[in-house]
Amino acid sequence: MKMKTETDRYYVVEVRYAGGNGDAESWADFDRYEVTTEPPRNSGGDVQVRRTIHGAYASADEACEACQDILAALPAGQATIAPPWPYAAGGWRVDDAPSPDPAVCVVYRPGDRAPLTRDALRLRVFNVPGVSPGSSDVELCAAADVLADELYAAGYIVPADVICRVLQLGCY
């Protein structure tokens, strides 16, 4: 975790993707909270990222502590799911990858691991045992329940009704 030392303010900033093509896999792990040495700024162009500032602090440690308090207070649904991507349960993780923005000190992302990508989820859904092109809706939904339980045991939250609907539609 890198920390800046030559500044008099640290900001806790919530960053959410708000542009088009939000279901593209490149946006799967985009939403985050950052501790940064610069306040959020409008790019002056097409704004595709919504940034909300949650306070200014005298030190990076104070900002990180405040950010962790904010994340701990979020309802469980907000802390584990950011539609349309199924995130792993487990609150928030510190992203150890260096940010391309030199002002960013720490990044917190939802879940205890990266989200299941659409391709990975699609492979899991369409390789469910007991499902064939002639399966009835009852059989599809029963298979969806089993897969939802398996994914939940692995730490992912994917509702069974979503899996069942995908199986019914045959959306490869």
N, C-alpha and C positions, 0 to 999 in steps of 0.2 A: 504494500500500500504506500504510494508516494504521497508526501505531504509538502505543501508549499510553506515557506517560512517568512518570506519578505512581503507581507501584506498586512493591512490592518483590518480586513474584513473577509469572512468566509460566508458563502451563501449556501442554503439548502434549496435545491431547485428540482421540481418535479418535471420530467420531460415525457410527453406522450405523443405518439404519432397520430396526426389528425388529417393526413392527406389522402389522396386517391390511392387505389391499389393496396389498401391496407391488408389485404389477404395474401399479398406476395410474400414468399418465404423470407425475403431479405429484411422484412420488418418484424419477424417472429420474436426477436429478443430485444426490440428497440426501447420499449417503455422502461423508464428507470428513474431513480432519484440520484442526484449528484451533489457532492460538496465541491464547490468551485470558488475561485478567487475573484471571479467577475460576475456581475449580475447578468441575468438573461437579457439579450438584446434582440430587437426586431431586425431581421435581415434586410428589410426594405424591398424584398422581392416577394414571390409567392411564399407565404408562410405555411409550411406543412407540419411544423412542430409546435405544439402548444407547451409553453413553459410557465410554470407557476412558481413564484418564489415563496418560500416558507420561512424566511427570516434571515437576518445577518448576525454573525457571531464574531467574537474577537479572536478565536483560535480554531484551527481545524478540528481539534479534539472536541471542543464545544459544539461545533457544527455537526460532527459525526454522532455525538451523543443525542443531539436534538433530532437528527434524521432517524436514528434508531427508535426514538420515542414516537415519532410520527408513524413509522412503519408498524410498530407494535400496536398502535391504536387503530389501524385500519381494520374494517370488518374482514372476516375470513375470506369471503368471496373475492374481495379486492386484492387480497394478499396472495391469492393462489391462482386466479384465472384472469387472463387478459384476452378476451375473445378477439379473433376466433382461434387463438392458439392454446392448446392444453398445456398448462404449466405444471411442473412438479409441485407437490405440496411442500410446505416447509418454510413459509414466510418469505424471507429475502436473503440473497447471498451477496457478498462483496465480489465484484467482477475484478479479477486480477489482471485482465488484459489492459495494457496502457491505453489511455484515451488519446486520440489524435489532437485533442484540444489541450494545450499546455496549462490552461487555467483549471482544468478538472483534476481534483485531488483524489476523490473516491467515488466509485459508482456502485449503487445498490440496484440489483435486478430481482424481479419476482421469482420465487421458487428456489429450491436447494440445488437445482441443476437447470441446464438450458431446456427450453420447451421442446416437446416432441414436434418435429416438423410435419408439415402436411404429407410429404412423401413417406416419412416413417410411419405416420398414423395410417395412411392409406394402405401400406404394405401389411400392417397388423390387421386392419379391418378386413381386407380381402383375402387374408390367409387364415381366417377363423375356421377351426375344424367344424365339420358338420354343415357347412353352407355350400349350396350348389345353386346353379341357375334356376332350378325348379323348386327351391325351398319356399315354404309357405311363410306368411308374415309372422305366424306364431314361432316357427323355427328360427327365423331371422332375429326376432326380438329376444328369444332365449339365448341364442349365440351372442348377441350384443351384450346381454347381462353378464355372461361369463367373461367376455373380453373386458368389459368395464371393470369388473372385479379384479382381473389380472393387472390391468393398468393401474388401478387404485393401489393394489399391493406393491407395485413398483414405484409408487409415489406420484403418479399422474392422475389428474382429475379430468376424465372424459365421460360425460353423462351417457348412460346406456341408450337413452332415447335418441341421442345424436347419432350414435353408432348404428342403431336400428334403422333410422331414416336413411343413412348413407347406404346401408345394405339394400333397403327396399328400392331406392332409386338406381342402384347399380352405378354409382358415380365413380368410375375408375380414374 
